[in-house]
Amino acid sequence: MKHILIVDDNKANLTAAKAFDGNIKTYWHSFYKTVDGTIVEKDTVPYTIKVEFPEVKDVSGWKYTPRTDNANGTIKAYSIKGSVDGTNFEKFYSGTFNYTNKISENTPEIVTWETKKAKVIEIEITETIGGYGTAAEIQFIEKADIPISAE
C-alpha cells in the first residue's frame, strides 16, 4: 500500500522519510551536529522511527536494507511494536542482525512474524555499528508477503 506518513523522534527534520523513498542511495541517519568538522551533539540509542499507515494493515514482517556506502549506523538490535489506535502498542517482534563493518556483507534482511493488525508501527533501534543509526530502506510485509511501500 502506498502513501504512508512517516513520523520520527529524530531531530533531523523527518529524515526517516529517506528510508521509505524506494532509493537505496538515500538513507535515514540519526541526528548529529558538527561545528568546524567536530561532532558537538548527537542522538544516542535508542533511536525510534514511527510509521503511520492511512488505515489499519495486516503486518507480518519487515525488510531492512542498510546503507550501501558505509557500515556506520547499521542496525544490529531492534524491537518492533504496533498499534491500531496509535496509543496502545503491542510488541510484535525483537531481534538482532549479524551485520559487520564490511559493507559487502551487509545485505538486506527480511524478518517475519505472526500477522498482527497495526495502523502505527514503532521501530526502536537499540544497537548499531558505530554509535549512529541509519537505514537505506525499510519496508513492512503485509499478510501474504505483499510489501507495504511508500512513494
N, CA and C atoms as an extended XYZ file, in Angstrom:
453
Properties=species:S:1:pos:R:3:atomname:S:1:resname:S:1:resid:I:1 pbc="F F F"
N         0.842       -1.177        0.000 N   MET     1
C         0.000        0.000        0.000 CA  MET     1
C         0.888        1.241        0.000 C   MET     1
N         0.423        2.268       -0.602 N   LYS     2
C         1.236        3.468       -0.762 CA  LYS     2
C         0.769        4.582        0.164 C   LYS     2
N         1.570        5.660        0.160 N   HIS     3
C         1.240        6.882        0.898 CA  HIS     3
C         1.156        6.669        2.397 C   HIS     3
N         2.263        6.271        2.977 N   ILE     4
C         2.315        6.179        4.426 CA  ILE     4
C         2.925        7.461        4.976 C   ILE     4
N         2.517        7.830        6.129 N   LEU     5
C         3.025        9.020        6.796 CA  LEU     5
C         4.163        8.607        7.709 C   LEU     5
N         5.288        9.260        7.593 N   ILE     6
C         6.449        8.951        8.411 CA  ILE     6
C         6.522        9.960        9.554 C   ILE     6
N         6.663        9.465       10.758 N   VAL     7
C         6.860       10.314       11.913 CA  VAL     7
C         8.056        9.740       12.653 C   VAL     7
N         9.002       10.580       13.039 N   ASP     8
C        10.118       10.036       13.821 CA  ASP     8
C        10.509       10.984       14.937 C   ASP     8
N        11.227       10.440       15.909 N   ASP     9
C        11.655       11.212       17.061 CA  ASP     9
C        13.010       11.862       16.823 C   ASP     9
N        13.534       11.713       15.630 N   ASN    10
C        14.837       12.229       15.247 CA  ASN    10
C        14.756       13.753       15.105 C   ASN    10
N        15.780       14.474       15.501 N   LYS    11
C        15.799       15.932       15.405 CA  LYS    11
C        16.131       16.415       13.993 C   LYS    11
N        16.434       15.510       13.091 N   ALA    12
C        16.942       15.895       11.772 CA  ALA    12
C        15.832       16.082       10.732 C   ALA    12
N        14.766       16.728       11.108 N   ASN    13
C        13.720       17.139       10.166 CA  ASN    13
C        13.126       16.004        9.341 C   ASN    13
N        12.672       14.986       10.008 N   LEU    14
C        11.987       13.866        9.365 CA  LEU    14
C        12.822       13.183        8.281 C   LEU    14
N        14.112       13.053        8.500 N   THR    15
C        14.944       12.355        7.525 CA  THR    15
C        14.590       10.882        7.420 C   THR    15
N        13.795       10.358        8.334 N   ALA    16
C        13.380        8.963        8.252 CA  ALA    16
C        12.637        8.690        6.952 C   ALA    16
N        12.045        9.711        6.357 N   ALA    17
C        11.347        9.530        5.077 CA  ALA    17
C        12.277        8.989        4.000 C   ALA    17
N        13.579        9.258        4.101 N   LYS    18
C        14.535        8.753        3.118 CA  LYS    18
C        14.655        7.233        3.167 C   LYS    18
N        14.294        6.612        4.270 N   ALA    19
C        14.326        5.155        4.373 CA  ALA    19
C        13.090        4.519        3.742 C   ALA    19
N        12.183        5.344        3.249 N   PHE    20
C        10.948        4.845        2.652 CA  PHE    20
C        10.732        5.386        1.242 C   PHE    20
N        11.782        5.887        0.615 N   ASP    21
C        11.622        6.527       -0.700 CA  ASP    21
C        11.906        5.602       -1.872 C   ASP    21
N        12.225        4.336       -1.621 N   GLY    22
C        12.472        3.387       -2.698 CA  GLY    22
C        13.845        3.517       -3.339 C   GLY    22
N        14.718        4.323       -2.754 N   ASN    23
C        16.040        4.579       -3.331 CA  ASN    23
C        17.111        4.172       -2.314 C   ASN    23
N        17.880        3.109       -2.609 N   ILE    24
C        18.883        2.658       -1.640 CA  ILE    24
C        20.100        3.575       -1.561 C   ILE    24
N        20.173        4.564       -2.430 N   LYS    25
C        21.282        5.518       -2.388 CA  LYS    25
C        21.027        6.650       -1.385 C   LYS    25
N        19.777        6.843       -0.987 N   THR    26
C        19.454        7.819        0.062 CA  THR    26
C        19.204        7.045        1.350 C   THR    26
N        19.378        7.690        2.491 N   TYR    27
C        19.182        6.954        3.733 CA  TYR    27
C        18.856        7.888        4.886 C   TYR    27
N        18.185        7.313        5.875 N   TRP    28
C        17.968        7.983        7.151 CA  TRP    28
C        19.250        7.868        7.959 C   TRP    28
N        19.597        8.933        8.647 N   HIS    29
C        20.734        8.933        9.561 CA  HIS    29
C        20.286        9.608       10.846 C   HIS    29
N        20.634        9.036       11.968 N   SER    30
C        20.290        9.648       13.242 CA  SER    30
C        20.929       11.040       13.330 C   SER    30
N        20.356       11.872       14.160 N   PHE    31
C        20.779       13.259       14.279 CA  PHE    31
C        22.194       13.388       14.825 C   PHE    31
N        22.953       14.277       14.214 N   TYR    32
C        24.222       14.741       14.776 CA  TYR    32
C        24.492       16.139       14.238 C   TYR    32
N        25.270       16.901       14.983 N   LYS    33
C        25.587       18.280       14.609 CA  LYS    33
C        27.094       18.463       14.708 C   LYS    33
N        27.664       19.117       13.688 N   THR    34
C        29.103       19.385       13.705 CA  THR    34
C        29.365       20.880       13.701 C   THR    34
N        30.470       21.245       14.281 N   VAL    35
C        30.981       22.610       14.227 CA  VAL    35
C        32.451       22.486       13.840 C   VAL    35
N        32.797       23.097       12.711 N   ASP    36
C        34.175       23.037       12.214 CA  ASP    36
C        34.685       21.602       12.112 C   ASP    36
N        33.814       20.693       11.645 N   GLY    37
C        34.212       19.305       11.435 CA  GLY    37
C        34.241       18.436       12.681 C   GLY    37
N        33.864       18.992       13.823 N   THR    38
C        33.840       18.225       15.070 CA  THR    38
C        32.395       18.006       15.489 C   THR    38
N        32.056       16.776       15.834 N   ILE    39
C        30.704       16.475       16.310 CA  ILE    39
C        30.538       17.069       17.703 C   ILE    39
N        29.546       17.959       17.826 N   VAL    40
C        29.305       18.636       19.101 CA  VAL    40
C        28.015       18.172       19.776 C   VAL    40
N        27.174       17.483       19.018 N   GLU    41
C        25.911       16.990       19.567 CA  GLU    41
C        25.450       15.822       18.714 C   GLU    41
N        24.896       14.785       19.369 N   LYS    42
C        24.326       13.674       18.617 CA  LYS    42
C        23.342       12.911       19.482 C   LYS    42
N        22.358       12.316       18.806 N   ASP    43
C        21.445       11.419       19.494 CA  ASP    43
C        22.158       10.094       19.730 C   ASP    43
N        21.732        9.380       20.757 N   THR    44
C        22.282        8.063       21.051 CA  THR    44
C        21.138        7.055       21.125 C   THR    44
N        21.473        5.768       21.087 N   VAL    45
C        20.436        4.744       21.175 CA  VAL    45
C        19.692        4.875       22.495 C   VAL    45
N        18.427        4.547       22.514 N   PRO    46
C        17.672        4.006       21.386 CA  PRO    46
C        17.187        5.096       20.433 C   PRO    46
N        17.132        4.733       19.145 N   TYR    47
C        16.548        5.583       18.113 CA  TYR    47
C        15.161        5.028       17.828 C   TYR    47
N        14.207        5.912       17.590 N   THR    48
C        12.839        5.469       17.341 CA  THR    48
C        12.332        6.058       16.040 C   THR    48
N        11.769        5.197       15.207 N   ILE    49
C        11.103        5.634       13.983 CA  ILE    49
C         9.672        5.131       14.062 C   ILE    49
N         8.714        6.034       13.871 N   LYS    50
C         7.300        5.652       13.843 CA  LYS    50
C         6.769        5.834       12.432 C   LYS    50
N         5.942        4.880       12.015 N   VAL    51
C         5.333        4.908       10.692 CA  VAL    51
C         3.834        4.763       10.869 C   VAL    51
N         3.080        5.668       10.244 N   GLU    52
C         1.623        5.591       10.328 CA  GLU    52
C         1.059        5.324        8.949 C   GLU    52
N         0.239        4.279        8.839 N   PHE    53
C        -0.430        3.935        7.593 CA  PHE    53
C        -1.759        4.687        7.504 C   PHE    53
N        -2.286        4.875        6.299 N   PRO    54
C        -3.578        5.558        6.165 CA  PRO    54
C        -4.723        4.802        6.845 C   PRO    54
N        -4.612        3.462        6.906 N   GLU    55
C        -5.616        2.657        7.581 CA  GLU    55
C        -4.932        1.454        8.219 C   GLU    55
N        -5.657        0.713        9.030 N   VAL    56
C        -5.116       -0.464        9.703 CA  VAL    56
C        -4.709       -1.505        8.659 C   VAL    56
N        -3.523       -2.090        8.838 N   LYS    57
C        -2.981       -3.099        7.924 CA  LYS    57
C        -2.713       -4.394        8.676 C   LYS    57
N        -2.677       -5.494        7.942 N   ASP    58
C        -2.211       -6.768        8.472 CA  ASP    58
C        -0.716       -6.829        8.202 C   ASP    58
N         0.089       -6.692        9.249 N   VAL    59
C         1.549       -6.630        9.102 CA  VAL    59
C         2.146       -7.937        9.613 C   VAL    59
N         3.018       -8.541        8.794 N   SER    60
C         3.606       -9.818        9.190 CA  SER    60
C         5.130       -9.836        9.073 C   SER    60
N         5.759       -8.663        8.928 N   GLY    61
C         7.210       -8.644        8.889 CA  GLY    61
C         7.751       -7.320        8.406 C   GLY    61
N         9.088       -7.257        8.308 N   TRP    62
C         9.736       -6.061        7.789 CA  TRP    62
C        10.998       -6.434        7.035 C   TRP    62
N        11.404       -5.543        6.146 N   LYS    63
C        12.644       -5.689        5.391 CA  LYS    63
C        13.497       -4.469        5.692 C   LYS    63
N        14.740       -4.718        6.114 N   TYR    64
C        15.674       -3.649        6.418 CA  TYR    64
C        16.845       -3.736        5.456 C   TYR    64
N        17.130       -2.623        4.770 N   THR    65
C        18.286       -2.531        3.886 CA  THR    65
C        19.244       -1.509        4.468 C   THR    65
N        20.465       -1.944        4.835 N   PRO    66
C        21.442       -0.987        5.352 CA  PRO    66
C        21.934       -0.065        4.246 C   PRO    66
N        22.506        1.052        4.625 N   ARG    67
C        23.091        1.950        3.634 CA  ARG    67
C        24.233        1.229        2.922 C   ARG    67
N        24.505        1.630        1.696 N   THR    68
C        25.450        0.895        0.854 CA  THR    68
C        26.826        1.541        0.752 C   THR    68
N        27.009        2.730        1.331 N   ASP    69
C        28.291        3.415        1.186 CA  ASP    69
C        29.171        3.342        2.424 C   ASP    69
N        28.617        2.885        3.551 N   ASN    70
C        29.350        2.888        4.799 CA  ASN    70
C        28.573        2.017        5.790 C   ASN    70
N        29.249        1.204        6.562 N   ALA    71
C        28.565        0.345        7.538 CA  ALA    71
C        28.167        1.102        8.804 C   ALA    71
N        28.722        2.303        8.997 N   ASN    72
C        28.435        3.085       10.185 CA  ASN    72
C        26.924        3.323       10.312 C   ASN    72
N        26.375        3.006       11.472 N   GLY    73
C        24.949        3.220       11.715 CA  GLY    73
C        24.074        2.020       11.420 C   GLY    73
N        24.644        0.964       10.852 N   THR    74
C        23.856       -0.222       10.515 CA  THR    74
C        23.216       -0.803       11.777 C   THR    74
N        21.941       -1.144       11.678 N   ILE    75
C        21.170       -1.652       12.813 CA  ILE    75
C        21.628       -3.065       13.170 C   ILE    75
N        21.872       -3.285       14.446 N   LYS    76
C        22.237       -4.617       14.934 CA  LYS    76
C        21.151       -5.217       15.828 C   LYS    76
N        20.447       -4.396       16.632 N   ALA    77
C        19.382       -4.900       17.509 CA  ALA    77
C        18.215       -3.925       17.491 C   ALA    77
N        17.008       -4.456       17.580 N   TYR    78
C        15.801       -3.634       17.416 CA  TYR    78
C        14.603       -4.334       18.034 C   TYR    78
N        13.530       -3.577       18.196 N   SER    79
C        12.226       -4.161       18.509 CA  SER    79
C        11.174       -3.419       17.690 C   SER    79
N        10.134       -4.150       17.351 N   ILE    80
C         9.035       -3.610       16.548 CA  ILE    80
C         7.761       -3.706       17.384 C   ILE    80
N         7.057       -2.580       17.481 N   LYS    81
C         5.772       -2.550       18.178 CA  LYS    81
C         4.729       -2.032       17.200 C   LYS    81
N         3.492       -2.401       17.434 N   GLY    82
C         2.408       -1.922       16.588 CA  GLY    82
C         1.215       -1.501       17.402 C   GLY    82
N         0.385       -0.655       16.785 N   SER    83
C        -0.801       -0.152       17.460 CA  SER    83
C        -1.901        0.081       16.426 C   SER    83
N        -3.124       -0.277       16.777 N   VAL    84
C        -4.245        0.023       15.886 CA  VAL    84
C        -4.805        1.410       16.155 C   VAL    84
N        -4.545        1.976       17.342 N   ASP    85
C        -5.098        3.288       17.688 CA  ASP    85
C        -4.030        4.378       17.854 C   ASP    85
N        -2.747        4.017       17.744 N   GLY    86
C        -1.678        4.991       17.888 CA  GLY    86
C        -1.320        5.316       19.329 C   GLY    86
N        -2.005        4.687       20.277 N   THR    87
C        -1.772        4.950       21.691 CA  THR    87
C        -1.288        3.708       22.425 C   THR    87
N        -1.980        2.616       22.242 N   ASN    88
C        -1.658        1.362       22.926 CA  ASN    88
C        -0.841        0.481       21.983 C   ASN    88
N         0.427        0.227       22.357 N   PHE    89
C         1.336       -0.524       21.498 CA  PHE    89
C         1.561       -1.935       22.031 C   PHE    89
N         1.653       -2.874       21.097 N   GLU    90
C         1.934       -4.271       21.395 CA  GLU    90
C         3.266       -4.640       20.740 C   GLU    90
N         4.111       -5.343       21.466 N   LYS    91
C         5.383       -5.780       20.896 CA  LYS    91
C         5.110       -6.867       19.862 C   LYS    91
N         5.553       -6.624       18.626 N   PHE    92
C         5.385       -7.591       17.547 CA  PHE    92
C         6.586       -8.512       17.446 C   PHE    92
N         7.789       -7.939       17.602 N   TYR    93
C         8.994       -8.730       17.353 CA  TYR    93
C        10.200       -7.972       17.875 C   TYR    93
N        11.208       -8.686       18.314 N   SER    94
C        12.504       -8.071       18.588 CA  SER    94
C        13.564       -9.041       18.093 C   SER    94
N        14.683       -8.482       17.673 N   GLY    95
C        15.707       -9.356       17.139 CA  GLY    95
C        17.022       -8.644       16.929 C   GLY    95
N        17.939       -9.389       16.348 N   THR    96
C        19.254       -8.853       16.041 CA  THR    96
C        19.633       -9.221       14.614 C   THR    96
N        20.474       -8.396       14.033 N   PHE    97
C        21.084       -8.679       12.744 CA  PHE    97
C        22.570       -8.919       12.998 C   PHE    97
N        23.152       -9.798       12.234 N   ASN    98
C        24.557      -10.163       12.416 CA  ASN    98
C        25.443       -9.369       11.462 C   ASN    98
N        25.243       -8.065       11.396 N   TYR    99
C        25.999       -7.235       10.475 CA  TYR    99
C        27.413       -6.987       10.973 C   TYR    99
N        28.315       -6.694       10.006 N   THR   100
C        29.713       -6.425       10.314 CA  THR   100
C        30.098       -5.051        9.772 C   THR   100
N        31.334       -4.678        9.960 N   ASN   101
C        31.834       -3.421        9.400 CA  ASN   101
C        32.147       -3.526        7.918 C   ASN   101
N        31.989       -4.704        7.332 N   LYS   102
C        32.238       -4.888        5.899 CA  LYS   102
C        30.944       -4.638        5.135 C   LYS   102
N        30.904       -3.585        4.362 N   ILE   103
C        29.692       -3.210        3.629 CA  ILE   103
C        29.211       -4.342        2.736 C   ILE   103
N        30.135       -5.047        2.084 N   SER   104
C        29.760       -6.111        1.150 CA  SER   104
C        29.000       -7.245        1.834 C   SER   104
N        29.134       -7.369        3.145 N   GLU   105
C        28.428       -8.423        3.886 CA  GLU   105
C        27.068       -7.956        4.407 C   GLU   105
N        26.770       -6.689        4.279 N   ASN   106
C        25.557       -6.126        4.859 CA  ASN   106
C        24.426       -6.050        3.835 C   ASN   106
N        23.818       -7.192        3.575 N   THR   107
C        22.734       -7.287        2.604 CA  THR   107
C        21.388       -7.090        3.306 C   THR   107
N        20.321       -6.830        2.530 N   PRO   108
C        19.004       -6.656        3.144 CA  PRO   108
C        18.579       -7.889        3.948 C   PRO   108
N        17.833       -7.649        5.007 N   GLU   109
C        17.301       -8.710        5.861 CA  GLU   109
C        15.786       -8.629        5.863 C   GLU   109
N        15.137       -9.779        5.773 N   ILE   110
C        13.679       -9.860        5.881 CA  ILE   110
C        13.352      -10.705        7.099 C   ILE   110
N        12.501      -10.168        7.960 N   VAL   111
C        12.086      -10.856        9.178 CA  VAL   111
C        10.563      -10.926        9.157 C   VAL   111
N        10.018      -12.095        9.493 N   THR   112
C         8.559      -12.236        9.530 CA  THR   112
C         8.111      -12.702       10.914 C   THR   112
N         6.850      -12.408       11.211 N   TRP   113
C         6.227      -12.822       12.456 CA  TRP   113
C         4.768      -13.126       12.175 C   TRP   113
N         4.072      -13.624       13.171 N   GLU   114
C         2.647      -13.901       13.039 CA  GLU   114
C         1.934      -12.590       12.699 C   GLU   114
N         1.032      -12.626       11.743 N   THR   115
C         0.335      -11.424       11.282 CA  THR   115
C        -0.370      -10.712       12.430 C   THR   115
N        -0.130       -9.391       12.494 N   LYS   116
C        -0.743       -8.531       13.510 CA  LYS   116
C        -1.352       -7.322       12.816 C   LYS   116
N        -2.391       -6.778       13.383 N   LYS   117
C        -3.015       -5.572       12.839 CA  LYS   117
C        -2.330       -4.331       13.410 C   LYS   117
N        -2.112       -3.342       12.539 N   ALA   118
C        -1.484       -2.102       13.005 CA  ALA   118
C        -1.803       -0.949       12.069 C   ALA   118
N        -2.005        0.209       12.652 N   LYS   119
C        -2.080        1.460       11.910 CA  LYS   119
C        -0.777        2.233       12.097 C   LYS   119
N        -0.146        2.042       13.262 N   VAL   120
C         1.129        2.694       13.569 CA  VAL   120
C         2.142        1.611       13.947 C   VAL   120
N         3.334        1.707       13.362 N   ILE   121
C         4.442        0.815       13.695 CA  ILE   121
C         5.541        1.664       14.316 C   ILE   121
N         6.135        1.159       15.373 N   GLU   122
C         7.259        1.837       16.017 CA  GLU   122
C         8.465        0.900       15.977 C   GLU   122
N         9.544        1.391       15.383 N   ILE   123
C        10.804        0.653       15.359 CA  ILE   123
C        11.713        1.296       16.399 C   ILE   123
N        12.141        0.512       17.364 N   GLU   124
C        13.095        1.008       18.349 CA  GLU   124
C        14.434        0.322       18.073 C   GLU   124
N        15.433        1.122       17.743 N   ILE   125
C        16.761        0.623       17.409 CA  ILE   125
C        17.608        0.734       18.672 C   ILE   125
N        18.119       -0.404       19.142 N   THR   126
C        18.814       -0.420       20.428 CA  THR   126
C        20.315       -0.674       20.337 C   THR   126
N        20.797       -1.129       19.174 N   GLU   127
C        22.242       -1.324       18.993 CA  GLU   127
C        22.577       -1.136       17.520 C   GLU   127
N        23.700       -0.454       17.263 N   THR   128
C        24.121       -0.188       15.888 CA  THR   128
C        25.638       -0.323       15.776 C   THR   128
N        26.115       -0.290       14.553 N   ILE   129
C        27.551       -0.211       14.305 CA  ILE   129
C        27.944        1.264       14.368 C   ILE   129
N        28.939        1.597       15.151 N   GLY   130
C        29.493        2.943       15.160 CA  GLY   130
C        28.777        3.991       15.983 C   GLY   130
N        27.692        3.621       16.667 N   GLY   131
C        27.045        4.578       17.551 CA  GLY   131
C        26.082        5.554       16.905 C   GLY   131
N        25.724        5.335       15.654 N   TYR   132
C        24.708        6.141       14.968 CA  TYR   132
C        23.644        5.172       14.471 C   TYR   132
N        22.549        5.703       13.926 N   GLY   133
C        21.525        4.865       13.326 CA  GLY   133
C        21.341        5.245       11.871 C   GLY   133
N        21.232        4.237       10.983 N   THR   134
C        20.987        4.504        9.564 CA  THR   134
C        20.109        3.412        8.964 C   THR   134
N        19.446        3.750        7.884 N   ALA   135
C        18.671        2.780        7.107 CA  ALA   135
C        18.530        3.314        5.691 C   ALA   135
N        18.922        2.517        4.706 N   ALA   136
C        18.731        2.907        3.309 CA  ALA   136
C        17.267        2.721        2.927 C   ALA   136
N        16.698        1.582        3.304 N   GLU   137
C        15.286        1.314        3.009 CA  GLU   137
C        14.679        0.461        4.109 C   GLU   137
N        13.415        0.752        4.401 N   ILE   138
C        12.604       -0.047        5.311 CA  ILE   138
C        11.279       -0.307        4.612 C   ILE   138
N        10.869       -1.553        4.618 N   GLN   139
C         9.551       -1.918        4.103 CA  GLN   139
C         8.890       -2.830        5.119 C   GLN   139
N         7.577       -2.784        5.186 N   PHE   140
C         6.838       -3.711        6.022 CA  PHE   140
C         6.163       -4.722        5.118 C   PHE   140
N         5.998       -5.927        5.618 N   ILE   141
C         5.401       -7.016        4.859 CA  ILE   141
C         3.962       -7.182        5.322 C   ILE   141
N         3.066       -7.148        4.341 N   GLU   142
C         1.665       -7.373        4.658 CA  GLU   142
C         1.369       -8.867        4.617 C   GLU   142
N         0.268       -9.250        5.183 N   LYS   143
C        -0.197      -10.635        5.118 CA  LYS   143
C        -0.056      -11.122        3.673 C   LYS   143
N         0.372      -12.325        3.486 N   ALA   144
C         0.593      -12.931        2.165 CA  ALA   144
C         1.818      -12.367        1.476 C   ALA   144
N         2.766      -11.831        2.273 N   ASP   145
C         4.057      -11.375        1.747 CA  ASP   145
C         3.973      -10.267        0.710 C   ASP   145
N         2.977       -9.413        0.817 N   ILE   146
C         2.879       -8.252       -0.071 CA  ILE   146
C         3.544       -7.070        0.619 C   ILE   146
N         4.650       -6.544        0.062 N   PRO   147
C         5.311       -5.420        0.736 CA  PRO   147
C         4.436       -4.178        0.773 C   PRO   147
N         4.464       -3.484        1.888 N   ILE   148
C         3.810       -2.189        2.021 CA  ILE   148
C         4.898       -1.164        1.750 C   ILE   148
N         4.788       -0.436        0.651 N   SER   149
C         5.854        0.510        0.308 CA  SER   149
C         5.316        1.932        0.321 C   SER   149
N         6.230        2.872        0.175 N   ALA   150
C         5.864        4.281        0.179 CA  ALA   150
C         6.330        4.938       -1.096 C   ALA   150
N         5.682        6.019       -1.460 N   GLU   151
C         6.101        6.820       -2.613 CA  GLU   151
C         6.386        8.204       -2.158 C   GLU   151
